Amino acid sequence: MNTIARIGVDLAKNVMQIHAVDQSGHIVTRKA
């Protein structure tokens, strides 16, 4: 089971990107 430890949000002018990583730093989800 991948538990999300951190969420990063990039709010640019025209694009929003979200990525989430687990405690070991592996990417759990990435949305653009």
Secondary structure as UniProt FT lines:
FT   STRAND          6..11
FT   STRAND          16..21
FT   TURN            23..24
FT   STRAND          27..31
//
